[in-house]
């Protein structure tokens, strides 16, 4: 019985440490990129397990990384935990984006559609 309890405690500890990686490919002067960054910063305050990496597409290394995704050049492009990709951002996208990120955190299914596509790119 003690081993089972220790195992459950270990499992719980592992789950609380899960980090959600979000890559945001953006441009410095992009209004949609700035709005997205503000919304993600709020979400990051609420969920400390979120790690956001902002990648400026004016940097050649970041551009190479983005090109490996074989996507149209749209800023911002959001890659969440190699689970889904969202390109472009408007104020109306906020709730769905947050909901999908919360679903990843809570191990729930993502609602995919033409806006939120599965991450299917092996090269990264």
HUCOR-V369665 format. One record per residue. N is the residue number from 1. RES is the residue in one letter. SS is DSSP state (a for helix, b for strand, c for the rest). PHI is phi as a letter, one per 30 degrees, with the letter a starting at -180 (NA if undefined). D_CENTER is the distance of its C-alpha to the mean C-alpha in Angstrom with 2 decimals. Layout:
N;RES;SS;PHI;D_CENTER
N;RES;SS;PHI;D_CENTER
This chain:
1;X;c;NA;38.82
2;X;a;d;37.79
3;X;a;d;35.78
4;X;a;d;33.89
5;X;a;d;33.10
6;X;a;d;31.97
7;X;a;d;29.72
8;X;a;d;28.16
9;X;a;d;27.66
10;X;a;d;26.05
11;X;a;d;23.68
12;X;a;d;22.77
13;X;a;d;22.23
14;X;a;d;19.90
15;X;a;d;17.75
16;X;a;d;17.57
17;X;c;c;16.41
18;X;c;e;13.34
19;X;c;c;10.54
20;X;b;c;6.86
21;X;b;c;5.61
22;X;b;b;3.12
23;X;b;c;5.84
24;X;b;c;7.52
25;X;b;d;10.87
26;X;b;b;13.35
27;X;c;c;17.07
28;X;c;d;18.97
29;X;c;c;21.09
30;X;c;d;18.69
31;X;a;d;19.07
32;X;a;d;16.01
33;X;a;d;13.94
34;X;a;d;15.80
35;X;a;d;15.28
36;X;a;d;11.49
37;X;a;e;11.75
38;X;a;d;14.23
39;X;a;d;12.32
40;X;a;d;9.26
41;X;a;d;12.14
42;X;a;d;13.77
43;X;a;d;11.02
44;X;a;d;10.88
45;X;a;d;14.65
46;X;a;d;14.62
47;X;c;b;12.35
48;X;c;d;13.34
49;X;c;d;11.48
50;X;b;d;8.17
51;X;b;c;8.30
52;X;b;c;7.20
53;X;b;c;9.03
54;X;b;c;10.67
55;X;b;c;12.59
56;X;b;d;15.71
57;X;c;d;16.94
58;X;c;d;20.45
59;X;c;d;20.20
60;X;a;d;21.60
61;X;a;d;19.55
62;X;a;d;16.21
63;X;a;d;17.90
64;X;a;d;19.02
65;X;a;d;15.61
66;X;a;d;14.45
67;X;a;d;17.75
68;X;c;d;17.18
69;X;c;d;14.63
70;X;c;h;17.69
71;X;c;c;16.19
72;X;c;d;18.10
73;X;c;d;17.88
74;X;c;b;16.05
75;X;c;c;14.49
76;X;c;d;11.94
77;X;b;c;9.80
78;X;b;c;6.03
79;X;b;c;4.93
80;X;b;c;2.47
81;X;c;h;5.32
82;X;c;h;7.68
83;X;c;c;8.03
84;X;b;b;7.57
85;X;b;b;7.91
86;X;b;b;8.92
87;X;b;c;11.60
88;X;c;i;13.46
89;X;c;a;13.20
90;X;c;b;16.04
91;X;a;e;16.93
92;X;a;d;17.35
93;X;a;d;13.67
94;X;a;e;12.75
95;X;a;d;13.96
96;X;a;d;12.47
97;X;a;d;8.87
98;X;a;d;9.63
99;X;a;d;11.54
100;X;a;d;9.11
101;X;a;d;6.76
102;X;a;d;10.31
103;X;a;d;11.38
104;X;a;d;9.22
105;X;a;e;10.58
106;X;c;c;13.95
107;X;c;h;14.06
108;X;c;c;14.78
109;X;c;d;14.58
110;X;c;d;12.14
111;X;c;c;14.14
112;X;c;d;13.99
113;X;c;a;16.08
114;X;c;d;16.77
115;X;c;d;14.00
116;X;b;c;11.25
117;X;b;c;12.27
118;X;b;d;12.01
119;X;c;d;10.83
120;X;c;b;14.41
121;X;c;c;14.80
122;X;c;d;16.60
123;X;c;d;17.09
124;X;c;a;14.64
